[in-house]
């Protein structure tokens, strides 16, 4: 069992209780595997897609076409799901602050940025209309910042619909505080609370008391993961 296995399961847990909505993982193997693992284990009503335009009837391994197609999901239908709150997306972020405002647009001053990134893309609509979670493969103070340079995705202080969970290579966090700020939920095996605090550029809630350890995958979950990702692409996203 690797740190990546733990991260996939922690991401999959974000979809628990969602029922029949589209579970979308964006930006890498971990998030795609999380949605597919959740569907195959504890959340069978989830809708999953092939990453392009097909709703999958079965759940294929990474890089394989689905054997059974449930439906066609063209872009206009995808947008309908987004605008009507029928999708839970797990995104990435180049910067995130204590309220979950995220930046995927540029680093530095807007007029003369140090680095140009993706642009805001669909982040405003996603965060305003749907449950949204985040996967951050490198937990550091460069990503977890006091203030993002550009607000791409809305935080709890700007009217986000529901920010569900932030999973990193070190920990699981959420926004379950009274003021909607980020709190530490659990640390992964082999990681200390001090490790997370040192890698975060703002004050986290729930770091002084007992902090749980992120649960490890069950034997069945590991077997499913090995079928979905026999080449272990997930390990490439996590250093440990």
N, C-alpha and C positions, 0 to 999 in steps of 0.2 A: 504494500500500500504506500502511495506517495502523497506528498502535500497536494499535488494536483487532484488526486482522487477526493481528498477532503474538501477542496475548493469546489469541485463539481457538485458534490452533494449539498454543500452549503448554499450554492446558487440554486440548485433544484428546490430546496426548501422554500425559496422565495415564492414559488408557484403553488405551494400547498394551499388548498381551499379555493382555488380560482374557478374550478368547474369548467364549463364549456365556453372558454374564450381562447383567442389565439395566443399561444406562448411563443414569443419571438426572442431569440438570442442573437445579438448583433456583435460582430467584431472578433470572432475567434472560435476555437474549438470548445472552450470551457462553457460558454453560454449556450451554444447549440446543444451540447451534450446534456447540460442541465435541464433544458426544456424536454428533451427526448427521454431522459432518465425519469423525470417526474411523471411523464405520461405512462411510461412502462411499469411504474411501481405504484405510487400512492395517489396519482391524480389522472385516472384513465380518461376522463372526459375532455382533457385539454386538446385543443387543435394545434397541430404542428405543420410546418410547411418545409419545402425543399430548399428554402433560401432564395427562391426566384418567384414562381407564380403557381405552384401546385400545393394543394392541401394533401398531406400524406395520409393514406389509409393505414399503412403499416409504418414502422419506424425504422428506416434504413441506417446502416452504418455511415460514418462520415465519408463523404466522397462518392457514395453510391446513390443511384436513382431509386426512388420508391418503387416497390413491386406493385403496390395498390395505390391508386390516386382517388381521393374522395371528391375532389372538386378543383375547379380552376379559380385562381385568386389573382386576377389582373390588378394592376396598380390602383385603379379607381375603386375596386372593392376593398382593397387593403386600406385605402384612405377612409372608406366608410366605417370600417371596423375601428380605426383610430379615433375618428371624430365622434363615434358613439360609445366610446369606453369599452370596446370589446377586445382589447389587446393589452397584454402585460408584456412589456418589452424590458429586456436587460441590456443596458447600454454600457459603453465605456466613457471615460472622461479624462481629459488632460489636466483639468483642475476641478476641485470640488471644495466647497466651504462648509462651515458647520451647520448650515441650514439646507444643504443639498443643492445649492445653485451650482451648475456645472458649466465648464467651458470646453468646447471642441472647435473653437473658431480661430483664435490667434493668441499668441503669448506676447505680452508687452503692450505698449500703448497702441490704441486702435489706429492712429494716424501713421505710426511708424513701428509696426510690430517686429519683434525679434524673430518670430517664426509664424508663418501662415499655416493654418491647419485646415480642417474640413469646411469651415463655415458652420452656421447653426443647424443646417439640415432640418430634420424633422423634430429636433429636440423640444422646441416650444410647444408644438401640438401634442407630442407624446406626454410631456409632463403636465400639461394643462388638462388633458382629457382622459388619461388612462393611468392605471398603476404602473409605476416605473421603478426598476431596481438598477443597480450598477455593479459591474465587475471591474475591479482595479487590480491588475496583475502585479504592480509594483507599488506597494504602500510606502510613500515617502512624503516628506514635507514640501517637495516640489509639486506634488499632486494635491495633497490635503493642505490648502492654503487659507489664510485669514480672509482673503477676498479674491474672487476670481477676476481675471482681467476683462473678460466679456461674459455676460450671462447668456448662455445658449439654452440650457435646460433650467426650468424654474425650480426654486427651492420652496420649502415650507413657508418662508416669509414672503413669497411672491405669488402665492395661490396655486401651488402644485396640487394636482388632483389627489395623489397618494404616492408618497415615496416609501417604498416597502422595505428595501434592504440594500445595504452596501456590503459586498463581499470583497475582500482583498486576499493577498497571499499571506497575510498575518492574522486576520480577524474577520468577525462579522459585526456590523454596526447597523443601527436603525435610527429613527427619528421619534422615538416614543416618549420624549420628555414633554413637560408641560408647555414649553415654548417652542417645541418642534425642532430643537437642535439635536445634533448627532450624539448618540450615546454608544458605548461599547457594550455589545451583547455577549460575545464570546471571543476567546483567543484560540487559535489553532494549536494542536499538540506541538510542543517544543517551542512555543512562543510565549513570552511573558507580557504582562500588562505594561511593564516599563518599555519593552520593545515597541509596542504600539504607540505609546505616548511619545517616545523619542522620534518616531517617524511621522508624527502628525503636527502640522503647523498651527494648530489652534487647540483650545481646551476642550477635551471630551468629557461628557457626563458619564457617571458610573465607572470611575476608575479607582476609587478609593475602597470600595467594598469588595464582596466576593464576585468574581467574574467567572462565568462558566467556561468550560472547555468545549470547543466546537465538536459536535459528534462525529465519530468515524463512520465510514460506510459499512453497511451490513455485507455479509457474504453474498447475498443475492444482488445487491447493488453493484458490487465489484464485478460479478459475473456479467451483469447487463452492460456495464461500462466497457469491459473487455470485448464484448460482442460489438458494441457501437463504435469502439475506437481501438481496433486491434493493433494499429501502428503507434498507439499512445502519443498522438499529437498533443494531447492535453498537457503532457509533461514539458513541452516546449514553451508553454506560457508561464510556467511557475519555476522560479530559480531553485527553490529548495526541494 
